[in-house]
Amino acid sequence: MKEPTFEPVGLHHYRIRRTEIPGMRVDVEVYATEGILAAIRADKTYAQIVNVASMPDVSDPVHLMPDAHFGYGFPIGAVAAFSAEDGWVSPGGVGADINCGVRLMATRIPAAELDEKNRRALAEDIYRTVPSGLGVGGDVRLTGKSLDRVLERGAAAVVERGYGDAADLARIEDGGGLAGADADAVSAAAKKRGETQCGTMGAGNHFLEVQRVDTVFDGHLAGSWGIGDGMLAVMIHSGSRGLGYQVSDEFWKMSRKMLPQFGITVADAQLSPLPVRSDPGKAYLAAMRAAANYAFANRQVLMHLVRTVLENFFGGTSATLGLRLVYDVAHNIAKEESYAARSTVAPGIRKLLVHRKGATRAFDGQPVIIPGDMGTASYLLVGTAESEKSYSTVCHGAGRVLSRTAAKNRVNVSRLLVDLRARGIEVRGGSKGGIAEEAPEAYKDIEQVVDAVCANGLARRVARLRPVCVIKG
Amino acid sequence: MTYRFTDHTADYGVEIHAFTAEEAFCDAARAMYEILFGHAAAELFRRGGAGLTTKLSLQEKTLADLLHAWLSWHLDRHTQDRRAASGWRIRVFFRESRLEGEVYLQSVDELGIRPETEIKAVTYHDLRAFYSLEKTQLHYIVDV
């Protein structure tokens, strides 16, 4: 595919017009600084978003967030919507890790209490307590009805078992449980993989960080969410684990095989969609929501484990230490939402199925959590009314800029760990290779990513957080 | 060895060039085990031919889909049964997109090898299979 023209339409905002590439049905809105645009052009992310913009019945426009990079099927950082009533759902557009997402917990523990010795001890305690890495199971065993309850009710099902409290649920996207989930739509193979993985972090780019609130941009809002300048916070990034991968894999295969029946073509087999009205489409949505609920429960248990560590380490209770969930939000998901139709011929409200692949929902006033890399910073933003133009969506992180292979070849892990320790960051991880792949230089500059989002009015800065203890899978 | 890893921003791509379809499919699986187990994959293949013998028969519409099915079968054995293939004897009927043969599966716990990278799935993105009487070229991407 030839490189399309990125037409500048505003500060950190470009457009690929539908007339640029044959087959495109809608425009692509690209939110990027000049530096980020260069990365998008270098790794040909544009080819994948053009394929998405060429899908049948896709709503106008599709969006590419500033953390975008090359993926498979949908690029990472892609947002596309289809009619929720008679459109399509693309299992490949959600990705393998259904409801991979992030949660942030505030504390009233001053970061100054953590000297180097304490930092090491705290990192060790969390690393020992929170199951992480490949093939590592957790203490929560879910079988039969107990697993079905998690699949259909999400975080509430594990709160009832003592992992956290009911107040947490109000601070999770959709209360930690998506309606329309059906445990019967999840295969036995997927359920088997989910029996021992609830409350495990996993590997890859999943992480758990103790962070220090470094800068507060909106004191009123930060305060109302329990975030205080100079205090510690905890960020958790994980998803639906093997259960979600299994659900995705099964439906990818199904949608690929069924595509010829629907009389449509897609530029990339990975994009193969299912009609939302069809039985397979309904089954996918029911299974995807069940896997999403498992992910909410997973992060709830992980947070509970960290709460326990902090209570023991600092000597207090959740209440006295201010261990309060700020928010939990998904960034690999398809959600039914209503938006004003752009059409002047048929104005009104349209129910859309918004696909977010490596992209975060950002409703007006909603906390938006944007993790950076292990050496720089993460951001807490707030969604705006203006974000409706991007289907109320912003980026999901810094976004990779180096391939895993390149990062492994370039990064000297021993030197990196020494350097990070000198900067007050303690890292624990399952493997040196895993740490190398996730090194700071493998990611884009989070400041540029957040600049692009805020300049376009999609969100506003609330606080910046710096890593203190980093636990990698 | 007829495979090499191709650069991909977030995941792993594998390109295979071989004389025969059998050789290409074997190396496609070997490459995936190398991603999974790193250097420990060598320990797995050193046991070649040992373990539980499982008969396998796969039929798809295209050779690319057959490659996907072959790799997914191995990944499923690993994720669902904690087994990995130490060897195999297969025949690929590339005109019919059919694979027949037997695979020797070993318990990864008994072998004492641990995965280094979590493979979430074999993707359909940029899944390619080119074949002729002289050569077979394959390409696939796994989500990690």
Interface residues (C-beta under 8 A of the other chain):
Chain A: D43 H69 F70 G71 Y72 G73 I76 G92 G95 A96 D97 L134 G135 A189 K192 R193 G202 A203 G204 G242 Y245 Q246 S248 D249 W252 K253 R256 D268 A269 Q270 S272 R400 V401 L402 S403 R404 T405 A406 S431 G433
Chain B: F5 D7 H8 T9 A10 D11 Y12 G38 D65 H68 S72 D76 T79 Q80 R82 R114 P115 E116 T117 E118 K120 A121 V122 T123 Y124 H125 D126 L127 I141 D143 V144
